[in-house]
Amino acid sequence: MTTSDLYAKHVLPTYGRFPLVPVRGSGCRLWDETGKSYLDFCMGIAVCSLGHCHPRLVEAIRHQAGELMHVSNLYQHPLQAELAEEINEHHVRLAGKVFFSNSGAEANDGLIKAARRFGLKRPQPDGSQRYEVLTFLQSFHGRTLGSMAATGQAKIQEGFDPLLPGFRHLPFNDIAALEAAIRPETAAILLEPIQGEGGVNCATPEFIRAVAGICEKHDLLLFFDEVQAGFGRCGDAMAWRMIAPEIEPDGISWAKGMGGGVPIGAFWLSDRAIDHDGAAVSSLLGPGSHGSTYGGNPLVCAASLAVLQEIREKELPMNAILQEVRIRETVRSWKLPVITEVRGQGLLLGIALDPARIPAPEGKTPALVVVNKLMERGLIVPPAGPNTFRLLPPLNVTDDEVDEAMAIIHSVLEGLGIGG
Ligand SMILES: *Cc1c(COP(=O)(O)O)cnc(C)c1O
């Protein structure tokens, strides 16, 4: 039986999977089971921030696997403590505390729970609990019942009613709509500084500043979902700092790139005091209020620590900026009308296509047509919405690798633009 046959018989068909079976990777390269090699600008959707099988990451995992893989969170482990310190001191650079989860969805669930505790501590004028979290259209926050309800895309929620209550989805970058939406039960605002899955849409500096101002005025918690954009991908340790660096959020969620390939997520709550008794946001979730069996075990913490130290020591966020410039200049030089726009920051980039210039068969989006053609030509990239594909190379991608990918993109797009 082929791998595809085994999938068909044994694996739930929740993904529309490409007929690609990668079995080995190194740096930017990926090989499928037939031995064909690809340039990988998907990187597990922004997960493998150091590329495939980076020696420092492989060694950290190998070493820790032989020392101690797992202990319960009933106990303490030096690597979990060191990873939290690395995150706080060098990446967030604000006083706060970290909880380790196994995924981005779980991290967002943690923020949602913190918002509800906050709404209990600082209730509505009539004494009833605040609980509502405002999020935005086109956002993606995950697939658990909580994070799915937070997500602003009907297609993700279809058929799963009744959804967890307590969310409203507002137009992104629309300050007036947000101001008008605040109600007594509102407790927090959650947003991706750069929406990834929703098509690579950047929050404007005006919007992020307005969101922060509204949070302050109405006593709401400000949460950033940095699951895809965080830890160097957008040109700074944290994506919001590329947009409005002075803003100090109350909570942040991460996953994807922080582990370089091991399943780890986290959320962070600020030490900012929220009450006259000195209680901080980070004290909202006390002993017994939240947990995870695997969360932050020694194996994944060793891996994540290696990844975050490599990102910091090699100044990879700077490389993300330099490669962004290279990519944008290359696209500009082509003058291809089929490309309408390059959106994003650093190495979270979306190449937006003009659907009128891409012949797409029934049921296939223009983005998927292009993604499939790129794959045939040896470049792997993920789509983002119907008319955009993403470039998510590792943060240490080289000039030559970028040039090679851009040459493939150019030849494919030049070949299919109608009247292009
Ligand atoms: C991928 C993603 C999530 C969900 O993360 P999982 O690890 O798949 O649960 C949440 N938010 C954003 C912005 C994401 O890109």
The ligand as a MOL file (V3000), in Angstrom:
LIG
                    3D

  0  0  0     0  0            999 V3000
M  V30 BEGIN CTAB
M  V30 COUNTS 15 15 0 0 0
M  V30 BEGIN ATOM
M  V30 1 C -1.3150 28.3580 13.6490 0
M  V30 2 C -1.9430 29.4380 14.4590 0
M  V30 3 C -2.6810 29.1590 15.6260 0
M  V30 4 C -2.9660 27.7560 16.0710 0
M  V30 5 O -1.8290 27.0740 16.4420 0
M  V30 6 P -1.8630 25.4710 16.5860 0
M  V30 7 O -0.5080 25.1420 17.0860 0
M  V30 8 O -2.1720 24.9100 15.2310 0
M  V30 9 O -2.9410 25.1480 17.5600 0
M  V30 10 C -3.1420 30.2190 16.3650 0
M  V30 11 N -2.9270 31.5050 15.9860 0
M  V30 12 C -2.2310 31.7950 14.8780 0
M  V30 13 C -1.9920 33.2210 14.5240 0
M  V30 14 C -1.7350 30.7840 14.0650 0
M  V30 15 O -1.0730 31.0990 12.9400 0
M  V30 END ATOM
M  V30 BEGIN BOND
M  V30 1 1 1 2
M  V30 2 1 2 3
M  V30 3 2 2 14
M  V30 4 1 3 4
M  V30 5 2 3 10
M  V30 6 1 4 5
M  V30 7 1 5 6
M  V30 8 2 6 7
M  V30 9 1 6 8
M  V30 10 1 6 9
M  V30 11 1 10 11
M  V30 12 2 11 12
M  V30 13 1 12 13
M  V30 14 1 12 14
M  V30 15 1 14 15
M  V30 END BOND
M  V30 END CTAB
M  END
